[in-house]
Amino acid sequence: MSYEDITGGYVTIDGTKIYYDHIGEGTPLVCIHTAGSCSMQYHEIMPILAKAGFRVMAPDLPGHGKSLPVNWKPFLRMRDYGEFMWRFIQRICGDEKPVVLGCSIGGNMATDLVAHHSDGLLAAIAMAGGAKVPPLDVSERGEPYASPGWFSFVDTGCVAASHQPMRPGKDVELQWLHKYAPQQIAIGDLQCWVNHDVMDKMADVSCPYLNVRGADDFFVDEAMVTNTMKNIPQGLGEAVFLEGIGHYPHFEDPERIAALVLDFLARRGVH
Amino acid sequence: MSKGQAWADALQGAANESEAFAAQSRWLDLKLLIRFGSAAYWFKIYRGKIIDAAPYNPVTNMLGWQVVIAGEAATWRASLEGVGRFGVLSTTGQITGDGDRVEVERCHAAVQVLGSQVIPQCGLPSDMEG
């Protein structure tokens, strides 16, 4: 299996056309990408997980890639974003409970979903995310005329937040993968990153939860993970800290992260 | 010629040999100041080239600047250690860009080339203190 075996589909959620990649058969596993990016960020890890018996799906979040924005506007609150994605998950998974995996805003969204919909999930895995994150308020950069260099800053920041050196060519690929959403949508994503806070809901978690933090990820600090984990009911939460990894674990080292995910899900009796 | 002027000339020469710098500064018309701790250097960038360079003294430089890139001396030294350090230090606000905000945005990619490729090639100025 390779990314050439990935196929795509559309569903209508809240009247909006939403695209998702999918590959494999078996237990549903939904992958949520980072701010301003798209489903292609998961193209290396998806076939590995599919080969292990998962039906792996990766949506383009609204306004990203081939998905239209909801009401032609960005989401500005993570709770609204998470609830929209919950309706997407219910639609594509039907009666089957999925595993949800996400990175960065996707990691926050996976945490939002496990905090509000644990009963409907097999497990949740948050990479470079958690229950509440250090603030990075870039809301004033939402319009291209106000911040004409936004994509230059993203080019720098996404590579800087990754473990160096990256695999050959992956730095440029990562930069391109952050050009699949208009500036307004990407900034909306980051506003959702800032106002995300489910600290008081983590005690409601009732399925296994894994938090993954890379040692070279300066967007996420140790305190954030500690705070995320402290209210999760005993035995359900695990946190791992990975040397040689930055803000994009699944993209930087897909084989290693797939092994980590599969081990976690096997030990937890999920799959 | 002073050591400072020799360093400024060296940086100008190295930048103007860089295809990456030419590409990222092709549409700039900019007076750029770089502060290395207490040392400051002035560059005029125009259409992909640095066309003038000098140590900066506000008493004698009547052209002024639009954008300043600044960091502590220790931070600049750290920028030379390891792959991608300038990107990390500038993304996390340890090396900052300020001045005319629109020009700060427009020159970001060119400054990244200077910080990650050209300055490491030239080394840091000898009058940098701290």
Interface residues (C-beta under 8 A of the other chain):
Chain A: S147 P148 G149 W150 S152 F153 D155 T156 G157 V159 A160 A161 Q164 P165 F218
Chain B: G82 V83 G84 G87 V88 S90 T91 T92 V102 V104 E105 R106 C107 H108 A109 Q112
